[in-house]
Amino acid sequence: MHQPEQMAAAVEQVFTRIHTEQMAGMPILNDRLKVQTLGFQIYRGRCIGVLITPWLMNLMIFPGADEDWSGLKLGSKQQRRFPSNSYKCMVNQVDGIGYYQSHSLHSPMHEFQSQEHALAAAESFMQLLMTEVERPDLDPHDEELLGRILRGEETPDL
């Protein structure tokens, strides 16, 4: 299993290299920002956390110790469930960190005036991600009404 501190350090190192070697000078960059990770932790056996770069902010999810994501098609999307909601995550692979799934939080990053501003947004997202949201069960009458509406049947005045 990936340890959060080690994974965060590896992600920062790899994306700092991508920033300097592949992204330098591109207009999508916000020069007020640098590569940084936040909130890396283990959730349901997987290492998760937020990556901030001058061009994007992503939730990153790494496979658990008993998972092999090499058979997943790069660019395909997977639904991942968290306490707050389900999120569509794209399968990626980068040398130095391997396979992971990401959910885009922001791109481009021009709305952020400082690194602190980006960090605050990432921290806020991580808190929200892990906050259980009550979802009221649908009333059986509501399901019946919805079915009538979808079938084009007569409905009581709403």
Phi, psi and omega in degrees: 000143177287129174278135185306315183295317180293319180294317179300316180295318179296317179297314178300316181297312182296314183284336171294319177296316177300318179301310185283325186268331187240335187254347185309131176083357181285140183294342180289344184286142170258106186293351177278353184246157175230169177287130179201148176250158180210141170072020180296132185200169175265128176226120181051042176081002180242147175277129178228158175176177181253136174253127174249130173226171176292353181239345180201163169227122183230146162281131180244139179230128181250149182297149175288172184302327183262014182247144175233110182265007182294340178276351178281142180288127177302135181089348178287161183246141179236142174278130177236130184263133175230167181307324184278330189181178170260143182230139174278128182236137182267137178283128180227166174211129179226133176304135179102336176229348177078208182281143175203168174239143183228148174239122183288127176260320178208139171186128356289184189250018185295340181288345183270124183277342182201167175299321180298321178297315179294318178298319179297319178295318179295316179297318179299317179298314182298322178294316179296318181305320186264009179264119179296132179250128177287130176244107181297138177293146179289130176296135180305327178293324178295320178297317179297315179298316179299317178300318178297315180299314181294329179275355180076020180278166178294139180233153175296158179302131181263000000 
